[in-house]
Amino acid sequence: MPRTIILASASPRRVELLRKIVRKFQVIPSRVRESAITARSPLAFAVKAALAKAADIAVRRKNAVVIGADTIVVLGKKIIGKPKSKKDAVRILKSLAGKTHLVITGLAVIDVKSGKKKTCYEITRVKMKKVKDKEILYYVKSGRPLDKAGGYGIQEIEDSFIDKIDGDYDNVVGLPVLALKKLLCSF
């Protein structure tokens, strides 16, 4: 009996990206609270959160392969989460303007039947332009930054906010497809 592939995320961006490599899958958002996860570094946090999300779904399924992902934005050594409000989004975007930050996605795949678990990560460097306050305010007014790590969706602001991307573009959107494909192929 073929195993069901489950994406442990409600992100429409992840769903769209996963469709590039997996034809048929289910979407079951995990109930993991990222605020409860602790780790020694941002990279360790992203991988640990991805594994927690996949495990949350895996314990409730018998014959499935569960994919967990967690994308974070890191400025210096500090994780920049999702904005708590529009005011917070403005603060975050101003802090990123003119600087290079990292986008790290932790990936985890669990084969429930065999108990096999594998993790990996992808890191992309993003250099943001020195964006004017009025451009930031205009973007934040749209409400789009509120559900995104770092307060932005690359696909929404690339031309006006981004100077340079060094690495996997899909990673910045929220799911490094090539890294995930390699991980899935190892099962």
N, C-alpha and C positions, 0 to 999 in steps of 0.2 A: 504494500500500500504506500503510495507516494506521500511524503511529508508535506504538510502545509507550511508555507513560508509566512511568517508574521513579522510585520514592522511594528515595534513597540513605540510608536510615535504618532501623534495626531498632526504633525507639521505637514501642511499641504506642499511645501517645498520638497521635503524628504520623499513624500509619496510620488511626486512628479519625477524626481531624480531616480528613485528606485525602479520606476517603469522603464528606464533606459536599459536595465540589465535583467529584470525579472518580470516575466509576463503576467503571472498570476500570484497574488499575495493578499493577505488580510491585513488590515490596520486595526491594532488594538493598543490604544495609548496606555502607557504604564502609569502607575499611581505613585511613583517614586518622587519624594520631595528632595530636590537637589540641595536645598538648604540644610538637610540633615547629613549630607555627605562631607566627610573631611578627608584631606589628603595632604601629603608633604609638598606637592608642587602642582601648578596648574595642569601639567601634562598628566600626572597621576590622577588628578581630580576628573579630567575628561574621560579617561579610560575607566575609572572606578564607577562613574555615573552611568556610562554606557552599559557596563556589565550589570549594574543594579537594575537598570531599566529592562534589559533582556531577561534577567533572572525573575523579575516581578511577574512577567507574563509566562515564562517557562514553567513555573510551579503550577500554573493553572491549565496547562496543555499537555497532552500525552504524546502525540505524533507530529511534532512541529520543529521547525528550525526558526529560531527567534533572533531578530536583528535589533540591537539596541545602539543608539547613537547619542552623543552629547557634544554640542558645539559651543565653545567658549571663545571669548575675545580676551586677549591678554595684552595689557600695556605695562611695560616694565616687568614686574613680577606679580602684578595685581590682576585678578580676574574681573572683567567688566561684564556684569550680568545683563539681564533684560531690564529696561527702565521701569521704575515703579510708577512713574507719572510722566506727563509731557514735560514738566519742569526738569525732571531727572534726565529725560532723553536729551534735552538741550545741553545740560551739564556734561553728559557723557560725550556727545558729539563734539562739543567745544574742546574737551580734553583730548580727543583723538585727532582733531584738526591739525594738519601740518606734521604729523608724526607717523612713524611706522609702528604697527602693532601686529600681533600674531593672531591668527585664527586657528584654533586647535579643535579637531574633532576626534573624539575617542569612539572607536567602533568595537562592538562585541557581538559574537554570534554563538548561540547555544543550540546544539542538537539535543533536544530533550530526550529522544529515545536512547541515544548512546551516552548521554551525559557529557559529551565533548564540548569544551568551551575554548574559544580563541578570541583574542583581542588584538587590536592594532590602533594606530593613530595616524593622522595626517596633519601637517603643519604648513600653513601658508602665510607668507609675509604680505601685509597690505600697507601701502603708504598712502595716507590721505592728504589731499590738497589742503592748503590753508583756506578753508571755507569761510565765507563771510557769515556773520551772525544772521543776517536776513535770510540767507539760503537755508541755514539750519532751522530757523523758526518756521519757514515755509514748509519744509519737509516734515517737521514735527507736528504742525497743524493738521496734516493729513491723517495722523493717527497710526500710520504704518510702522513706525519704529518701535511701538510699544510691546510687540511680541517677539522681538528679535535680540539675540545677544549682541551687545555693543551698540544697540539702538539703531541699527540700520540693516537694510536688505541690499546686498551688493547689486542685485538686478534692478533695483529701483533708483540707485544713486550713482552708478558707475561713472557715467560721463561727467557729472558735475562735481563729485566729491573725491573720486579716486584718481591718484596720480600713477600708481604702479602696483601690480600684483605679481608676486614671485611665488609660484606654486600652483596648486590645483584650484581652479575657479569654482568647481562644484563644491569643494570643501567650504569655501566662503559662503556659498548659498546654504549649506547645511548637511551635505552628504557626499563625501569623497567617493564617487562611483567606482573609479578604477581600483582604489584600495579595498573597497567592499567586495568587488568582483573577485579579486585575488583571494580574499578571506573566504568567500563562499566556495570558491573552487577547491579550496584545501579540505573541504568536507567530503 
